Amino acid sequence: MIKTVFWLNIPSPHQVDFLNMLESRDNVNLQVRYFDTLTENRKALGWSLSNNLSEFHQYIKDDNLNESLNELEGWQSSIHIIPGFSHPFLRKLLNVLIENNVQWIHWSEMSGKPLTKMLRYNYNLIKCIKPLFFLLNGYTSYAKKINKYGLGAFAIGKLAKDDFIQWGTKKNKIKYLYYSLPKLKKSSKSPFNFPSEKRIFMYAGSLTKHKGIDVLIKAFNKLKNSENWILVLVGRDNSNGEYKQMVKKMNLSQRVIFTGAIQNENMANYIGYADVFVLPTLFDGWGAVLNEAASLKKPLISTDRCGAAFHFIETEFNGFQVKAKSVNQLGNAMQYYIDNPLKIDLHGNVSYGLFKSFDLKSNVDLFIKNIKELCQRQK
């Protein structure tokens, strides 16, 4: 029996289904504890899941760590999954686990989003600064704790693993544990009233600079023979009207559609009617929307700063991974589908095959396998 506790900041639609399936396994005893509250931005995206959680999901009370631990029967014999050390609650928890010789595993995406934004996405400079950033901000010290006291570290993708190694985490302590989602189902009726001959490039998520929306609009503007193509931007516009002004100046107002905020539960109704899905992000630790688009059999275009792109995109087989911030590379990838429309369905089917390798069952099996291997290595 694997007895485990996940400590997470908030209930996430990118984690809840995985946790529910994990708890359903006969050989797993699972508890989940949340220590933070939803932001307004997350609520706007439809992340308010509190009313639909099973009993093993619980919020802690008033940041009271001792009370939370005492309510967990056998917490000292459980394996605790911890998403980092930046939150004060997590630092207290980590100290208690180490003092009581309790088993724990780190689990997170790639780090460094604030640094990336502060350095204005200058990736060469970021590469030079990152080792010092890790040292000064406690990551190097944290890696030493993982190596000495932890069972290991679960990386949410290749970019996270690369980070862990830069922190100083031993390679043999690192295993993968991804974000996994259920298969989405396309609705029977399109939310759009476009003529049937129209084709759709789609982005879904917050409309912000770090998602590369300006790069996407510029790339779309450069496309050739694209009269039958429309760009649909699904999500809350946080640019204070900047993107709509860009579109207007480019005379694209009839061909670039802003849907506004869409609840997460309705996302399949939109992505399902795209022809090609594009995530032009400048920084995404994972990018779970690629899971969603792959489950709906869409060709995928994303960047080398998106964690999921390294696992969900096989270039020229189901999409393209381009250099972040590159209007030309992004435009070339989009142009490929305009010039080769017969590839859209073929690439979409490959995306779905990749999705099945990262579905809920596969991720639960991976968790159990990796837990057993890390425990065996410690003996």
C-alpha positions in Angstrom: 0.0 0.0 0.0 1.3 3.4 -1.0 0.3 6.0 1.6 0.8 9.5 0.3 -0.2 13.1 0.9 -0.2 15.8 -1.8 0.3 19.4 -0.5 -0.9 21.8 -3.2 -1.7 25.5 -3.2 -5.2 25.4 -4.9 -7.4 22.8 -6.6 -6.5 22.8 -10.2 -8.4 21.4 -13.2 -5.0 20.2 -14.4 -4.5 18.0 -11.3 -7.9 17.0 -9.8 -8.8 14.3 -12.3 -5.4 12.7 -11.9 -5.6 12.8 -8.1 -9.1 11.3 -8.2 -8.0 8.4 -10.3 -4.9 7.9 -8.1 -7.1 7.7 -5.0 -9.3 5.1 -6.7 -6.5 2.6 -6.9 -6.7 -0.2 -4.4 -3.0 0.0 -3.6 -3.0 3.8 -2.9 -4.2 5.6 0.3 -4.3 9.3 -0.8 -5.0 12.6 1.0 -4.8 16.0 -0.6 -4.4 19.3 1.4 -4.7 22.8 0.0 -3.0 25.8 1.7 -3.8 28.8 -0.5 -6.9 30.6 -2.1 -7.9 31.2 -5.6 -6.9 34.4 -7.3 -9.5 36.4 -9.2 -7.8 35.6 -12.5 -8.1 31.9 -11.8 -11.7 32.3 -10.9 -12.3 34.0 -14.3 -10.8 31.0 -16.0 -13.3 28.7 -14.2 -11.0 27.2 -11.6 -13.4 27.3 -8.8 -13.7 23.6 -8.0 -14.2 23.6 -4.3 -17.8 22.4 -4.4 -17.0 19.4 -6.5 -14.2 17.9 -4.5 -14.2 14.5 -2.8 -13.7 14.2 0.9 -10.0 13.3 0.7 -9.4 16.9 -0.7 -9.4 19.3 2.2 -8.3 22.9 2.8 -6.1 23.5 5.8 -7.4 25.8 8.6 -5.7 29.1 9.2 -2.3 28.0 8.1 -2.2 25.7 11.1 0.4 23.1 10.2 0.3 21.1 13.4 -3.5 20.8 13.4 -3.4 19.8 9.7 -0.8 17.1 10.4 -2.6 15.7 13.4 -5.8 15.3 11.4 -3.8 13.1 8.9 -3.8 9.6 10.4 -0.3 8.1 10.0 1.2 11.2 8.5 4.7 10.2 9.7 4.5 7.0 7.7 3.2 8.7 4.6 5.1 10.0 1.5 4.5 13.7 1.2 4.5 15.4 -2.2 5.6 19.0 -1.9 5.4 21.7 -4.7 8.5 23.7 -3.7 9.6 25.9 -0.9 8.6 29.5 -1.8 5.4 29.6 0.3 6.0 30.1 4.1 3.7 27.2 4.8 5.8 24.9 2.7 9.0 25.9 4.4 7.4 25.1 7.8 6.1 21.8 6.5 9.5 20.9 5.0 11.3 21.6 8.3 8.8 19.4 10.2 9.1 16.5 7.7 12.9 16.6 7.9 13.0 16.9 11.7 10.7 13.8 12.0 12.6 11.8 9.3 9.4 11.6 7.2 9.6 10.7 3.5 8.9 13.5 0.9 9.3 14.2 -2.8 9.5 17.6 -4.5 7.1 18.1 -7.5 7.0 21.1 -9.8 7.2 22.7 -13.2 10.2 24.7 -14.6 11.0 27.7 -12.3 12.0 31.2 -13.0 8.9 32.9 -14.4 9.5 36.2 -12.4 13.1 36.3 -13.5 12.1 35.7 -17.1 9.6 38.6 -17.1 12.0 40.9 -15.2 14.7 40.3 -17.9 12.1 40.9 -20.6 12.5 37.4 -22.1 16.1 37.9 -23.1 16.9 34.2 -23.1 20.7 34.5 -23.5 20.9 36.8 -20.5 18.5 34.5 -18.5 20.7 31.6 -19.3 23.7 33.4 -17.8 21.9 34.8 -14.8 20.0 31.6 -13.8 22.7 29.9 -11.8 23.2 33.0 -9.7 19.4 33.4 -9.4 19.1 29.8 -8.1 21.9 30.3 -5.6 20.6 33.6 -4.2 16.9 32.5 -4.1 17.4 29.2 -2.2 17.1 26.7 -5.0 20.7 25.4 -4.6 20.1 25.0 -0.8 16.8 23.3 -1.5 18.4 20.8 -3.9 20.9 19.9 -1.2 17.9 19.0 1.1 16.3 16.9 -1.7 19.6 15.1 -2.1 20.1 14.5 1.6 16.6 14.1 3.1 14.2 13.7 0.2 13.2 10.6 -1.7 13.6 12.5 -4.9 12.0 15.1 -7.2 9.2 14.7 -9.7 9.7 16.9 -12.8 6.7 18.1 -14.7 8.5 17.7 -18.1 12.0 18.1 -19.6 12.4 21.8 -18.8 11.6 21.1 -15.1 14.2 18.3 -15.1 16.8 20.6 -16.6 16.1 23.1 -13.9 16.4 20.6 -11.1 19.8 19.5 -12.4 20.9 23.2 -12.5 19.7 23.5 -8.9 22.1 20.7 -8.0 19.6 17.9 -7.7 21.2 14.5 -8.3 20.1 13.0 -11.6 19.3 9.6 -10.1 16.8 11.4 -7.7 14.8 12.9 -10.6 11.7 11.2 -12.1 9.0 12.5 -14.4 5.4 13.1 -13.2 3.4 15.1 -15.7 0.1 17.0 -15.7 -2.5 14.7 -17.1 -6.0 15.5 -18.2 -9.1 13.5 -19.2 -10.0 13.4 -22.9 -12.1 16.3 -23.9 -15.3 15.9 -26.0 -16.2 18.1 -28.9 -19.7 19.6 -28.6 -22.2 18.9 -31.4 -22.7 22.6 -32.2 -20.0 25.1 -33.0 -19.8 28.3 -31.0 -18.9 30.1 -34.2 -21.0 31.2 -37.2 -18.2 31.2 -39.7 -18.9 29.9 -43.3 -18.0 26.2 -43.6 -15.0 26.9 -45.8 -13.3 29.0 -43.1 -10.3 27.5 -41.3 -9.3 28.4 -37.7 -6.0 28.9 -36.0 -6.8 29.0 -32.3 -5.1 30.1 -29.1 -6.7 29.6 -25.6 -5.6 31.0 -22.3 -4.9 34.5 -20.8 -4.1 37.1 -23.4 -0.9 38.5 -22.0 2.6 39.3 -23.2 4.2 36.3 -21.6 1.9 34.1 -23.7 3.3 35.6 -26.9 0.0 37.0 -28.2 1.7 40.0 -30.0 4.0 37.5 -31.7 1.0 35.4 -32.8 -0.9 38.4 -34.2 2.2 39.6 -36.1 2.8 36.1 -37.5 -0.8 35.8 -38.6 -0.5 39.1 -40.4 2.4 37.8 -42.5 0.7 34.7 -43.8 0.1 34.3 -47.5 -2.9 32.9 -49.2 -4.7 33.0 -45.9 -8.0 34.6 -46.9 -9.9 31.6 -45.7 -8.2 31.5 -42.3 -9.3 33.1 -39.1 -7.4 33.6 -35.9 -9.5 33.0 -32.8 -8.1 34.2 -29.4 -10.0 32.5 -26.6 -9.5 34.0 -23.1 -9.5 37.1 -21.0 -7.7 40.0 -22.6 -5.3 41.5 -20.1 -3.6 43.9 -22.5 -5.8 46.9 -21.8 -7.0 46.9 -25.4 -3.4 46.7 -26.9 -4.1 43.6 -28.9 -7.3 44.9 -30.4 -5.5 48.0 -31.4 -2.8 46.0 -33.1 -5.4 44.0 -35.0 -7.2 47.2 -36.0 -4.0 48.8 -37.4 -3.3 45.7 -39.4 -6.8 45.7 -40.9 -7.4 42.3 -39.4 -10.5 43.1 -37.4 -12.7 40.8 -39.5 -10.2 37.9 -39.3 -9.0 38.0 -35.7 -11.8 37.1 -33.2 -11.6 37.9 -29.4 -14.0 35.6 -27.5 -13.3 37.0 -24.0 -13.0 34.9 -20.9 -14.4 31.3 -21.3 -15.0 29.0 -18.4 -12.6 26.1 -18.3 -15.5 23.6 -18.5 -16.5 25.1 -21.9 -13.0 25.0 -23.4 -13.7 21.8 -25.5 -16.5 23.6 -27.2 -14.0 26.1 -28.7 -10.8 24.0 -29.2 -12.9 21.3 -30.7 -13.7 23.5 -33.7 -10.2 24.7 -34.3 -8.2 23.4 -37.2 -4.7 24.1 -35.7 -3.9 25.0 -32.1 -1.2 27.5 -31.4 0.4 28.2 -28.0 3.1 30.9 -28.8 4.2 31.2 -25.1 7.3 33.0 -24.0 7.2 31.0 -20.7 5.1 28.0 -19.7 6.3 25.6 -17.1 4.0 23.0 -18.7 1.1 24.3 -20.8 -1.8 21.9 -20.1 -3.8 23.4 -22.9 -1.6 21.3 -25.2 -3.0 18.2 -23.5 -6.5 19.5 -24.2 -5.9 20.3 -27.8 -4.1 16.9 -28.4 -7.1 15.1 -26.9 -9.3 16.8 -29.5 -6.9 15.7 -32.3 -5.5 19.1 -33.2 -2.1 19.8 -34.9 0.0 21.7 -32.3 2.3 24.7 -32.7 4.2 25.9 -29.6 7.6 27.1 -28.5 10.9 26.0 -27.0 9.8 27.7 -23.7 6.8 25.5 -23.2 7.3 22.4 -21.1 4.6 20.3 -22.7 5.9 21.1 -26.2 8.9 18.8 -25.6 6.5 15.9 -25.0 3.4 16.6 -27.2 5.0 17.8 -30.4 7.0 15.8 -32.9 8.1 18.3 -35.5 6.5 17.7 -38.9 4.6 14.7 -37.6 1.9 16.5 -35.5 3.1 20.1 -35.4 6.0 22.4 -34.9 8.1 23.6 -31.9 9.5 27.1 -32.8 11.8 29.5 -31.1 10.0 31.7 -28.6 9.5 35.3 -29.8 10.3 34.4 -33.4 7.6 35.9 -35.7 9.2 34.3 -38.7 9.4 30.8 -37.3 5.9 30.9 -35.9 4.6 32.3 -39.3 6.4 29.5 -41.2 4.8 26.9 -39.0 1.3 28.3 -39.5 2.0 28.8 -43.2 2.7 25.0 -43.5 -0.9 24.2 -42.7 -2.3 26.8 -45.1 -0.1 25.3 -47.9 -0.7 21.6 -46.8 -4.3 21.4 -45.6 -4.4 17.6 -46.0 -1.8 17.3 -43.2 -4.2 18.8 -40.7 -6.2 15.6 -40.0 -3.1 13.4 -40.2 -1.2 15.5 -37.7 -4.3 15.7 -35.4 -4.4 11.9 -35.3 -0.7 11.8 -34.2 -1.5 14.4 -31.5 -4.2 12.1 -30.2 -1.8 9.1 -30.1 0.7 11.2 -28.1 -2.1 12.3 -25.7 -2.9 8.7 -24.9 0.7 8.3 -23.7 0.1 11.1 -21.2 -3.5 10.3 -20.2 -4.7 9.9 -16.6 -4.1 6.1 -16.4 -0.6 6.4 -17.8 0.3 9.1 -15.3 -1.2 7.2 -12.3 0.8 4.1 -13.4 3.9 6.3 -13.8 3.4 7.8 -10.2 3.2 4.3 -8.7 6.2 3.0 -10.7 8.4 5.9 -9.8 7.4 5.9 -6.1 8.4 2.3 -5.8 11.7 2.9 -7.6 12.6 5.8 -5.4 11.7 3.9 -2.2 13.7 0.9 -3.4 16.7 3.1 -4.1 16.6 4.5 -0.6 16.9 1.1 1.0 
